[in-house]
Amino acid sequence: MSGVLYLVGTPIGNLEDITLRALNVLRAVKLVAAEDTRQVRKLLQRYQVAVAVTSYGQHNARFKCRAILAELAQGRDVALVSDAGMPGISDPGAELVAEARRQGFLVTCIPGPSAAVAALALSGIAAPTWWFLGFLPRRPGPRRRLLSKVLAAGTPLVAFEAPHRVLDLLADLAELAPEAQTALAREMTKLHEEVLAGTPDHVRQQLAQRFPDGCPRGEYTLVIAGGTPARAACSPGSLADAVHLRVASGESISQAVRHVAEATGVSRQTIYKAIRDPEVTDPALPR
């Protein structure tokens, strides 16, 4: 009989947020595959769980994927965990899940905390529909291009950012969408949890005051919504990309154009012109 691959959600900060079912699974499996073995060992030691642990990260995913599949083939159950939250979200776990399912192994989920959902709840921003961007591009140019595209689409956004780039991210947002509702959740579920809210520039000033050395510390999740994007975010290319994103999420061309017009203040005629221009629009977008 083949083993089962369990996707186990783990705490995003406070170790007491682990579920009873997750602990039962961790105690029952033969192997725990972890993005960071040091992090999962803290959790296992806290709850006196004795189980073998192996690393599974971006640097060794291809090799370890084969090894974990071999364990499953021999009838051994394996738990996959990430540094925090659900595995397979902004980490290499999705590749293992896809390959395990392709080979016929049972894959099941043990739900747990989610930083994206927790930040959205803490933000106070009403968002029946929202887009999760994961970790934003590290380089300024690609990051600004992505932000221009998604801000013009007008849908609330949730993203992760590293502490050494978060001030630069807020500066980009202050230029691209200066009036947007912004909530920056820091160290969620931990002792120093806080949420900084306001416009991007106001949030940036608050964060800079907390870290006068210019080196913010902690883990950050950003929620941003509303606010008419500045001219820098309303180029023909950004408008066309924004329409494409909304069409890809299931809207018709007319619905997408209307929503982008409402979000940016740009006329529908101008947006239609942008998406019909082969030099700026995505070739996959219907014209």
C-alpha positions as CSV (number, residue, x, y, z in Angstrom):
1,M,0.0,0.0,0.0
2,S,1.4,3.4,-0.9
3,G,2.0,6.1,1.6
4,V,0.1,9.4,1.9
5,L,1.6,12.9,1.4
6,Y,0.1,15.2,4.0
7,L,0.3,19.0,3.5
8,V,0.5,20.3,7.1
9,G,-0.2,23.9,8.0
10,T,2.1,25.2,10.7
11,P,2.1,28.4,12.8
12,I,3.1,31.7,11.2
13,G,4.6,32.8,14.5
14,N,3.0,31.7,17.7
15,L,3.6,28.0,18.2
16,E,0.3,27.6,20.0
17,D,-1.5,28.1,16.8
18,I,-0.8,24.5,15.7
19,T,-4.0,22.4,15.4
20,L,-4.6,19.1,17.2
21,R,-5.0,17.3,13.9
22,A,-1.7,18.6,12.6
23,L,0.1,17.3,15.7
24,N,-1.6,13.9,15.4
25,V,-0.4,13.7,11.8
26,L,3.2,14.8,12.6
27,R,3.3,12.1,15.3
28,A,2.0,9.5,12.9
29,V,4.1,10.0,9.8
30,K,7.5,8.4,9.1
31,L,9.1,11.5,7.7
32,V,8.6,15.3,7.8
33,A,9.9,17.2,4.8
34,A,10.6,20.9,5.8
35,E,11.6,24.0,3.9
36,D,13.8,24.9,7.0
37,T,14.6,22.0,9.3
38,R,15.6,24.4,12.1
39,Q,12.1,25.9,12.2
40,V,10.2,22.7,12.2
41,R,12.5,21.2,14.9
42,K,11.5,24.1,17.2
43,L,7.8,23.1,16.7
44,L,8.5,19.4,17.1
45,Q,10.5,19.9,20.3
46,R,7.8,22.1,21.8
47,Y,5.3,19.3,21.4
48,Q,7.7,16.4,22.0
49,V,7.1,14.9,18.6
50,A,9.8,12.4,17.7
51,V,10.0,11.9,13.9
52,A,12.7,11.9,11.2
53,V,13.1,15.3,9.4
54,T,14.6,16.0,6.0
55,S,15.1,19.3,4.1
56,Y,13.0,20.1,1.1
57,G,13.7,23.6,-0.4
58,Q,14.3,25.4,-3.6
59,H,18.0,24.4,-3.6
60,N,17.4,20.7,-3.5
61,A,13.8,20.3,-4.6
62,R,14.5,18.1,-7.7
63,F,16.7,15.6,-5.8
64,K,14.5,15.5,-2.7
65,C,11.3,15.2,-4.7
66,R,12.6,11.8,-6.0
67,A,13.6,10.7,-2.5
68,I,10.2,11.6,-1.0
69,L,8.3,9.9,-3.8
70,A,10.4,6.8,-3.1
71,E,9.3,6.9,0.6
72,L,5.7,7.1,-0.5
73,A,6.2,4.2,-2.9
74,Q,7.4,2.1,0.0
75,G,4.3,2.8,2.0
76,R,5.6,5.4,4.3
77,D,3.5,8.5,5.1
78,V,5.3,11.9,4.7
79,A,4.3,15.3,6.0
80,L,5.3,18.4,4.0
81,V,5.6,21.7,5.9
82,S,6.9,25.1,5.1
83,D,8.7,27.7,7.2
84,A,5.3,29.1,8.3
85,G,1.7,28.7,7.1
86,M,0.6,26.3,4.3
87,P,3.2,24.5,2.2
88,G,2.9,25.0,-1.6
89,I,2.2,28.7,-1.2
90,S,5.2,30.8,-2.2
91,D,7.5,27.8,-1.7
92,P,8.6,24.8,-3.9
93,G,6.0,22.5,-2.3
94,A,3.7,22.8,-5.3
95,E,6.1,20.8,-7.5
96,L,6.1,17.9,-5.1
97,V,2.3,17.9,-4.8
98,A,1.9,17.9,-8.6
99,E,4.4,15.0,-9.1
100,A,3.0,13.0,-6.2
101,R,-0.5,13.3,-7.7
102,R,0.7,12.5,-11.2
103,Q,2.2,9.3,-9.9
104,G,-1.0,8.2,-8.2
105,F,-0.2,8.9,-4.6
106,L,-2.9,10.2,-2.2
107,V,-2.3,13.9,-1.3
108,T,-4.3,15.5,1.5
109,C,-4.3,18.8,3.3
110,I,-4.2,19.6,7.0
111,P,-5.3,23.2,7.0
112,G,-3.5,25.8,9.2
113,P,-2.7,29.5,9.5
114,S,-2.3,31.7,6.5
115,A,-0.4,35.0,6.7
116,A,-2.2,36.4,3.7
117,V,-5.7,35.7,5.2
118,A,-4.7,36.9,8.7
119,A,-3.3,40.2,7.3
120,L,-6.4,40.8,5.3
121,A,-8.6,40.2,8.4
122,L,-6.4,42.6,10.4
123,S,-6.4,45.3,7.7
124,G,-10.0,46.3,8.1
125,I,-10.2,46.6,4.3
126,A,-13.4,45.1,2.8
127,A,-12.2,42.8,0.1
128,P,-14.7,40.2,-1.1
129,T,-12.3,39.7,-4.0
130,W,-8.6,40.0,-3.7
131,W,-5.4,38.9,-5.4
132,F,-2.4,37.3,-3.7
133,L,0.9,38.3,-5.2
134,G,3.2,36.2,-3.0
135,F,6.7,37.6,-2.7
136,L,7.2,40.6,-5.0
137,P,10.1,40.8,-7.4
138,R,13.4,41.7,-5.7
139,R,14.6,44.1,-8.3
140,P,13.1,47.6,-8.4
141,G,12.2,47.7,-12.1
142,P,10.3,44.4,-12.3
143,R,8.6,45.2,-8.9
144,R,7.4,48.6,-10.2
145,R,6.1,47.1,-13.5
146,L,4.2,44.5,-11.6
147,L,2.7,47.0,-9.2
148,S,1.7,49.3,-12.1
149,K,-0.1,46.5,-13.8
150,V,-2.0,45.2,-10.7
151,L,-2.9,48.6,-9.3
152,A,-4.5,49.6,-12.5
153,A,-6.8,46.5,-12.3
154,G,-8.4,47.9,-9.2
155,T,-8.6,44.7,-7.1
156,P,-7.3,44.7,-3.5
157,L,-3.8,43.1,-3.2
158,V,-2.0,41.0,-0.6
159,A,1.8,40.5,-0.8
160,F,4.7,39.4,1.2
161,E,7.9,41.5,1.4
162,A,11.3,41.0,3.0
163,P,12.3,43.5,5.8
164,H,15.2,45.0,3.9
165,R,13.0,45.9,0.9
166,V,9.8,47.0,2.6
167,L,10.6,50.7,2.8
168,D,11.5,50.7,-0.9
169,L,8.2,48.9,-1.6
170,L,6.2,51.6,0.3
171,A,8.1,54.3,-1.6
172,D,7.1,52.7,-4.9
173,L,3.5,52.6,-3.7
174,A,3.5,56.2,-2.6
175,E,4.5,57.2,-6.1
176,L,2.2,54.8,-8.0
177,A,-0.9,55.0,-5.8
178,P,-0.5,57.8,-3.2
179,E,-4.0,57.7,-1.8
180,A,-4.4,53.9,-1.6
181,Q,-5.7,52.2,1.6
182,T,-2.6,50.5,3.0
183,A,-2.2,48.1,5.9
184,L,1.2,46.6,6.7
185,A,1.1,43.7,9.2
186,R,4.3,43.0,11.0
187,E,5.2,40.0,13.2
188,M,1.6,38.6,13.2
189,T,0.7,36.3,16.1
190,K,4.1,37.2,17.8
191,L,4.8,39.3,20.9
192,H,5.5,42.5,18.8
193,E,2.6,42.1,16.3
194,E,1.4,45.4,14.9
195,V,-0.5,46.8,11.9
196,L,0.5,50.1,10.4
197,A,-2.4,51.7,8.4
198,G,-2.9,54.7,6.2
199,T,-1.6,55.9,2.8
200,P,1.6,54.3,1.6
201,D,3.7,57.3,2.5
202,H,2.1,57.5,6.0
203,V,2.8,53.8,6.6
204,R,6.4,54.3,5.4
205,Q,6.9,57.2,7.8
206,Q,5.5,55.1,10.7
207,L,7.8,52.2,9.9
208,A,10.8,54.5,9.5
209,Q,10.2,56.0,12.9
210,R,10.2,52.5,14.5
211,F,13.5,51.7,12.9
212,P,15.6,54.9,12.7
213,D,18.6,52.9,11.6
214,G,16.7,52.3,8.3
215,C,16.8,48.5,8.8
216,P,13.3,47.2,9.5
217,R,13.1,43.8,11.2
218,G,10.4,41.2,11.3
219,E,8.1,39.6,8.8
220,Y,5.8,41.7,6.7
221,T,2.5,41.2,4.8
222,L,1.0,44.1,2.9
223,V,-2.6,44.8,2.0
224,I,-3.4,47.6,-0.4
225,A,-6.7,48.7,-1.9
226,G,-8.5,51.7,-3.5
227,G,-7.0,55.0,-4.4
228,T,-6.7,56.1,-8.0
229,P,-3.3,55.1,-9.4
230,A,-1.0,57.9,-10.3
231,R,-0.1,58.6,-13.9
232,A,2.9,56.4,-13.6
233,A,0.6,53.4,-13.2
234,C,-1.7,54.3,-16.1
235,S,0.5,53.9,-19.1
236,P,-1.1,52.1,-22.1
237,G,0.9,49.0,-21.3
238,S,-0.3,49.0,-17.7
239,L,-3.9,49.6,-18.7
240,A,-3.8,46.7,-21.2
241,D,-2.1,44.4,-18.7
242,A,-4.7,45.3,-16.0
243,V,-7.5,44.4,-18.4
244,H,-5.7,41.1,-19.3
245,L,-5.5,40.2,-15.6
246,R,-9.2,40.7,-15.0
247,V,-10.1,38.8,-18.1
248,A,-7.8,35.9,-17.0
249,S,-9.7,35.9,-13.6
250,G,-13.0,35.3,-15.5
251,E,-14.4,38.7,-16.4
252,S,-15.5,39.6,-19.9
253,I,-13.6,42.3,-21.9
254,S,-16.4,44.9,-21.2
255,Q,-16.5,44.1,-17.5
256,A,-12.7,44.3,-17.2
257,V,-12.6,47.6,-19.1
258,R,-15.3,49.1,-16.9
259,H,-13.5,48.0,-13.7
260,V,-10.1,49.3,-14.8
261,A,-11.8,52.6,-15.8
262,E,-13.3,52.9,-12.4
263,A,-10.0,52.1,-10.7
264,T,-7.9,54.5,-12.7
265,G,-10.2,57.3,-13.8
266,V,-9.1,56.7,-17.4
267,S,-11.9,56.7,-20.0
268,R,-13.1,53.4,-21.4
269,Q,-12.3,54.7,-24.9
270,T,-8.6,55.2,-23.9
271,I,-8.5,51.7,-22.4
272,Y,-10.0,50.1,-25.4
273,K,-7.5,51.9,-27.6
274,A,-4.7,50.5,-25.3
275,I,-5.8,46.9,-25.5
276,R,-6.2,47.1,-29.3
277,D,-2.7,48.4,-29.8
278,P,-0.5,45.4,-30.7
279,E,2.6,47.3,-29.5
280,V,1.4,47.5,-25.9
281,T,-1.2,44.8,-25.2
282,D,-0.6,41.2,-24.4
283,P,-0.9,39.0,-27.5
284,A,-3.1,36.5,-25.6
285,L,-5.7,39.2,-24.9
286,P,-8.7,39.1,-27.3
287,R,-9.1,42.3,-29.4
